[in-house]
Amino acid sequence: MRSHLLNDTTAEQYRRSVTEGVERVAAKLAATESPFTGVTVDALAPRIDAIDLDRPLHDTGAVLDELEEVYLRDAIYFHHPRYLAHLNCPVVIPAVLGEAVLSAVNSSLDTWDQSAGGTLIERKLIDWTTARIGLGENADGVFTSGGTQSNLQALLLAREESKTDSLAKLRIFASEVSHFSVKKSAKLLGLGQDSVVSVPVGHDKRMQTVALAHELERCRRDGLIPMAVVATAGTTDFGSIDPLPEIAELCEQYGTWMHVDAAYGCGLLASLKYRDRIDGIERADSVTVDYHKSFFQPVSSSAVLVRDASTLRHATYHAEYLNPKRMVTERIPNQVDKSLQTTRRFDALKLWMTLRTMGADGIGQLFDEVCDLAVEGWRILAADPRYDVVVEPTLSTLVFRYIPAAVTDPAEIDRANLYARKALFASGDAVVAGTKVQGRHYLKFTLLNPETTTADIAAVLDLIAGHAEQYLGESLDRAS
C-alpha cells in the first residue's frame, strides 16, 4: 500500500493519476450542455448505496469510471451559463492550478514550522486586502472557511471588546435581510434570543439608518449595550448594500463595533467601475470577504479582516506543542494565533496564483461584467408583463415573480412559481433560486458567470413561464 503514498518514489504515478483525472474533468466540462441532468435523489442514492467501501477497485481508471457514474455525470456545473441560482461562481484556471498545488504539498497554515512560505503568502494577501479596503496600517486578518465563520469571529471580537460579563445586555443590530449567520453567531456566542435586533429596510432593501438610530437610542435608554452593527455589503437575496457611511457615523456616535459583511460585495474591491458603491467600508472595525463568491475562486476562500490587529488576541490560545508563548518574543509568525481553526488549508494560494496571473484588474473586469449583465436582466424583466421584479440591482442579483394574466389568487401564484422552479430544476435546462418577499414566493437569478448572456436570461424566463403556465393549466383542469 506504500505505493499510494505521494513521495519521491511515486512522483511519476502521481503525475499519471492526476493527469487522468484532469482529462476526465476537462472532457466533461467540454461536453456539458446543461447545468444539471435532472437526476433525482431516488435515482442517484441507490447507486451510491450499492458501493461497498470495504472492496476497493485497486485501479485509478476504474475508480474514475465509477466516479463518472455517481458524481461527474450528475454534478451541478456552475460554469454553465444557465446556472443562475446561488452565490456559486465559475472558477478561474490559475486558482484551480493553485488548488492542485496546495492539495499535493498539503501545508497546514496554523504554524510557521508547517507552512513557512505559505504563512508569508497568506499574510501578504491579508495586507493586500486590508489595503484595498482602506483599514489602515494596523489592520490584520486571517483566512477562514467562509463567510459564516468570518462573521462568527468578527462578532466574537466585538463581544470581547464590549468588555462586559453581562452577556444578556448585549445587542447586535442587522438589517432584516442580513445573512442568517448573524443570528447563528449570536447563538454560538452565548447571547440571548433577543440579542439580534432586526432593523427595517427600505424599498431598495438597504438598512434604514433612521430606524437604526432609533434602535441604538432605545438600546442605550434601556440600559443595554450596543455590541455591534452588522452592515451588509451585498445581501444574499437582493445584492443590496447598506448605507455604510451613515452607519459608520452612528457606530462612532454610540461607541459600537461596526462589522461589514461583504462576503458577496467584496468583488467591488477589484472593480474598475463600481468601487464607490462600498465607500465607507474603510471605517469598519471588521470586514468579511468571500473570495469564493466574487473573486472567482474555488470553495473555500474567505477571510475576516480587522482594523486593529490587537483585537485578534481574543482568538489566541497557546499550546506548548504548537505555538508556545516564547514564539511571540522570537517573532515567529503563527497564523493559528489569529484563527478559530487549528489545522487549516493553504487556501490563500489560489488567490495568490490568480493575482499573479490575472491581476486585480482582471478579476474586477469579470465582476463588472456580471454587474452590467444584471442591469440588462433587470431591464428585460421590467419590460416583461409576465414578471414583477422587486428592485433594481446593485450587484448581480435579480429577484422576480411570475404573474399570470388570468390568475389573481396570491397563493395560487405562489404555487405556480414554486412549481416552475422545481420543474426547471428537474429538467436540468437551468437552475434558479427562490426566496420569499413579504411572505410571498419569488424566484432569483444570481448572476456570477460572465459567459451568461441576455439571451440566456430571456430563454430561462420563457422556460419559467412555460412551466408556470403548465401548472396553472393543470390546476384549472383539476378544479373543473
Solvent accessible surface area in square Angstrom, and as a share of the most:
residue,aa,sasa,rsa
1,M,173,0.77
2,R,203,0.74
3,S,65,0.42
4,H,120,0.54
5,L,108,0.54
6,L,88,0.44
7,N,64,0.33
8,D,127,0.66
9,T,114,0.66
10,T,15,0.09
11,A,46,0.36
12,E,89,0.40
13,Q,59,0.26
14,Y,84,0.32
15,R,137,0.50
16,R,140,0.51
17,S,34,0.22
18,V,64,0.37
19,T,64,0.37
20,E,56,0.25
21,G,18,0.17
22,V,89,0.51
23,E,106,0.48
24,R,70,0.25
25,V,61,0.35
26,A,53,0.41
27,A,64,0.49
28,K,41,0.17
29,L,77,0.38
30,A,94,0.73
31,A,71,0.55
32,T,27,0.16
33,E,161,0.72
34,S,35,0.23
35,P,0,0.00
36,F,14,0.06
37,T,68,0.39
38,G,13,0.13
39,V,29,0.17
40,T,81,0.47
41,V,121,0.69
42,D,122,0.63
43,A,51,0.39
44,L,39,0.19
45,A,39,0.30
46,P,76,0.48
47,R,73,0.26
48,I,86,0.44
49,D,115,0.60
50,A,86,0.67
51,I,54,0.27
52,D,72,0.37
53,L,162,0.81
54,D,129,0.67
55,R,182,0.67
56,P,84,0.53
57,L,80,0.40
58,H,136,0.61
59,D,78,0.40
60,T,58,0.34
61,G,17,0.16
62,A,36,0.28
63,V,68,0.39
64,L,21,0.11
65,D,77,0.40
66,E,56,0.25
67,L,65,0.32
68,E,52,0.23
69,E,75,0.34
70,V,24,0.14
71,Y,122,0.46
72,L,10,0.05
73,R,84,0.31
74,D,13,0.07
75,A,16,0.13
76,I,64,0.32
77,Y,26,0.10
78,F,75,0.31
79,H,63,0.28
80,H,21,0.10
81,P,39,0.24
82,R,67,0.25
83,Y,13,0.05
84,L,1,0.01
85,A,0,0.00
86,H,92,0.41
87,L,22,0.11
88,N,41,0.21
89,C,7,0.04
90,P,22,0.14
91,V,68,0.39
92,V,18,0.11
93,I,144,0.73
94,P,17,0.11
95,A,0,0.00
96,V,71,0.41
97,L,96,0.48
98,G,0,0.00
99,E,38,0.17
100,A,50,0.39
101,V,63,0.36
102,L,7,0.04
103,S,62,0.40
104,A,32,0.25
105,V,106,0.61
106,N,117,0.60
107,S,26,0.16
108,S,16,0.10
109,L,0,0.00
110,D,4,0.02
111,T,1,0.00
112,W,90,0.31
113,D,113,0.59
114,Q,77,0.34
115,S,14,0.09
116,A,44,0.34
117,G,40,0.38
118,G,7,0.06
119,T,0,0.00
120,L,94,0.47
121,I,38,0.19
122,E,0,0.00
123,R,76,0.28
124,K,125,0.53
125,L,4,0.02
126,I,1,0.00
127,D,78,0.41
128,W,60,0.21
129,T,1,0.00
130,T,7,0.04
131,A,76,0.59
132,R,84,0.31
133,I,1,0.01
134,G,38,0.36
135,L,2,0.01
136,G,48,0.47
137,E,181,0.81
138,N,114,0.58
139,A,14,0.11
140,D,25,0.13
141,G,0,0.00
142,V,0,0.00
143,F,4,0.01
144,T,4,0.03
145,S,56,0.36
146,G,10,0.09
147,G,11,0.10
148,T,52,0.30
149,Q,23,0.10
150,S,0,0.00
151,N,2,0.01
152,L,35,0.17
153,Q,0,0.00
154,A,0,0.00
155,L,0,0.00
156,L,25,0.12
157,L,0,0.00
158,A,1,0.01
159,R,50,0.18
160,E,64,0.29
161,E,48,0.22
162,S,30,0.19
163,K,156,0.66
164,T,34,0.20
165,D,145,0.75
166,S,49,0.32
167,L,60,0.30
168,A,80,0.62
169,K,94,0.40
170,L,0,0.00
171,R,38,0.14
172,I,0,0.00
173,F,1,0.00
174,A,2,0.01
175,S,3,0.02
176,E,97,0.44
177,V,33,0.19
178,S,28,0.18
179,H,51,0.23
180,F,132,0.55
181,S,0,0.00
182,V,1,0.01
183,K,127,0.54
184,K,100,0.42
185,S,1,0.01
186,A,4,0.03
187,K,151,0.64
188,L,109,0.54
189,L,15,0.07
190,G,51,0.49
191,L,15,0.07
192,G,40,0.38
193,Q,169,0.75
194,D,108,0.56
195,S,1,0.00
196,V,25,0.15
197,V,27,0.15
198,S,58,0.38
199,V,0,0.00
200,P,58,0.37
201,V,21,0.12
202,G,18,0.17
203,H,164,0.73
204,D,46,0.24
205,K,26,0.11
206,R,88,0.32
207,M,4,0.02
208,Q,77,0.34
209,T,31,0.18
210,V,127,0.73
211,A,19,0.14
212,L,0,0.00
213,A,31,0.24
214,H,106,0.48
215,E,25,0.11
216,L,0,0.00
217,E,67,0.30
218,R,104,0.38
219,C,6,0.04
220,R,126,0.46
221,R,153,0.56
222,D,85,0.44
223,G,47,0.45
224,L,48,0.24
225,I,50,0.25
226,P,22,0.14
227,M,5,0.02
228,A,0,0.00
229,V,0,0.00
230,V,1,0.00
231,A,0,0.00
232,T,3,0.02
233,A,0,0.00
234,G,6,0.06
235,T,1,0.00
236,T,51,0.30
237,D,38,0.19
238,F,7,0.03
239,G,0,0.00
240,S,4,0.02
241,I,6,0.03
242,D,1,0.00
243,P,12,0.07
244,L,2,0.01
245,P,57,0.36
246,E,86,0.39
247,I,0,0.00
248,A,5,0.04
249,E,96,0.43
250,L,22,0.11
251,C,6,0.04
252,E,127,0.57
253,Q,115,0.51
254,Y,25,0.09
255,G,70,0.68
256,T,9,0.05
257,W,28,0.10
258,M,2,0.01
259,H,0,0.00
260,V,0,0.00
261,D,7,0.03
262,A,0,0.00
263,A,12,0.10
264,Y,3,0.01
265,G,0,0.00
266,C,0,0.00
267,G,0,0.00
268,L,0,0.00
269,L,5,0.02
270,A,1,0.01
271,S,13,0.08
272,L,103,0.51
273,K,114,0.48
274,Y,33,0.13
275,R,65,0.24
276,D,95,0.49
277,R,86,0.31
278,I,0,0.00
279,D,71,0.37
280,G,3,0.03
281,I,0,0.00
282,E,63,0.28
283,R,82,0.30
284,A,0,0.00
285,D,40,0.21
286,S,0,0.00
287,V,0,0.00
288,T,0,0.00
289,V,0,0.00
290,D,0,0.00
291,Y,0,0.00
292,H,19,0.09
293,K,36,0.15
294,S,0,0.00
295,F,0,0.00
296,F,3,0.01
297,Q,1,0.01
298,P,19,0.12
299,V,108,0.62
300,S,21,0.13
301,S,0,0.00
302,S,0,0.00
303,A,0,0.00
304,V,0,0.00
305,L,0,0.00
306,V,0,0.00
307,R,81,0.30
308,D,65,0.33
309,A,38,0.29
310,S,59,0.38
311,T,7,0.04
312,L,6,0.03
313,R,125,0.45
314,H,41,0.18
315,A,9,0.07
316,T,37,0.22
317,Y,183,0.70
318,H,66,0.29
319,A,34,0.26
320,E,146,0.66
321,Y,181,0.69
322,L,24,0.12
323,N,2,0.01
324,P,4,0.03
325,K,142,0.60
326,R,136,0.50
327,M,27,0.12
328,V,87,0.50
329,T,114,0.67
330,E,91,0.41
331,R,211,0.77
332,I,53,0.27
333,P,29,0.18
334,N,3,0.02
335,Q,0,0.00
336,V,14,0.08
337,D,27,0.14
338,K,18,0.08
339,S,6,0.04
340,L,70,0.35
341,Q,55,0.24
342,T,62,0.36
343,T,104,0.60
344,R,12,0.04
345,R,104,0.38
346,F,17,0.07
347,D,10,0.05
348,A,0,0.00
349,L,16,0.08
350,K,0,0.00
351,L,0,0.00
352,W,71,0.25
353,M,46,0.21
354,T,0,0.00
355,L,25,0.12
356,R,176,0.64
357,T,94,0.55
358,M,62,0.28
359,G,24,0.23
360,A,14,0.11
361,D,86,0.45
362,G,19,0.19
363,I,0,0.00
364,G,0,0.00
365,Q,101,0.45
366,L,42,0.21
367,F,0,0.00
368,D,6,0.03
369,E,70,0.31
370,V,0,0.00
371,C,2,0.01
372,D,49,0.25
373,L,17,0.08
374,A,0,0.00
375,V,36,0.21
376,E,69,0.31
377,G,0,0.00
378,W,65,0.23
379,R,132,0.48
380,I,52,0.27
381,L,0,0.00
382,A,60,0.47
383,A,84,0.65
384,D,20,0.10
385,P,126,0.79
386,R,72,0.26
387,Y,16,0.06
388,D,60,0.31
389,V,24,0.14
390,V,42,0.24
391,V,25,0.14
392,E,94,0.42
393,P,12,0.08
394,T,39,0.23
395,L,1,0.01
396,S,0,0.00
397,T,2,0.01
398,L,0,0.00
399,V,2,0.01
400,F,0,0.00
401,R,11,0.04
402,Y,8,0.03
403,I,61,0.31
404,P,11,0.07
405,A,115,0.89
406,A,100,0.77
407,V,27,0.15
408,T,122,0.71
409,D,69,0.36
410,P,62,0.39
411,A,36,0.28
412,E,24,0.11
413,I,11,0.06
414,D,11,0.06
415,R,110,0.40
416,A,0,0.00
417,N,0,0.00
418,L,61,0.30
419,Y,68,0.26
420,A,0,0.00
421,R,76,0.28
422,K,139,0.59
423,A,19,0.15
424,L,0,0.00
425,F,81,0.34
426,A,62,0.48
427,S,50,0.32
428,G,0,0.00
429,D,62,0.32
430,A,0,0.00
431,V,10,0.05
432,V,5,0.03
433,A,0,0.00
434,G,27,0.26
435,T,25,0.15
436,K,115,0.49
437,V,15,0.08
438,Q,176,0.78
439,G,50,0.48
440,R,91,0.33
441,H,44,0.20
442,Y,26,0.10
443,L,3,0.02
444,K,10,0.04
445,F,0,0.00
446,T,3,0.02
447,L,1,0.00
448,L,6,0.03
449,N,5,0.02
450,P,34,0.21
451,E,126,0.57
452,T,6,0.03
453,T,65,0.38
454,T,54,0.31
455,A,70,0.54
456,D,17,0.09
457,I,0,0.00
458,A,41,0.32
459,A,29,0.23
460,V,0,0.00
461,L,2,0.01
462,D,77,0.40
463,L,55,0.27
464,I,0,0.00
465,A,2,0.02
466,G,37,0.36
467,H,36,0.16
468,A,0,0.00
469,E,89,0.40
470,Q,90,0.40
471,Y,27,0.10
472,L,13,0.06
473,G,31,0.30
474,E,71,0.32
475,S,20,0.13
476,L,118,0.59
477,D,101,0.53
478,R,158,0.58
479,A,90,0.70
480,S,128,0.82
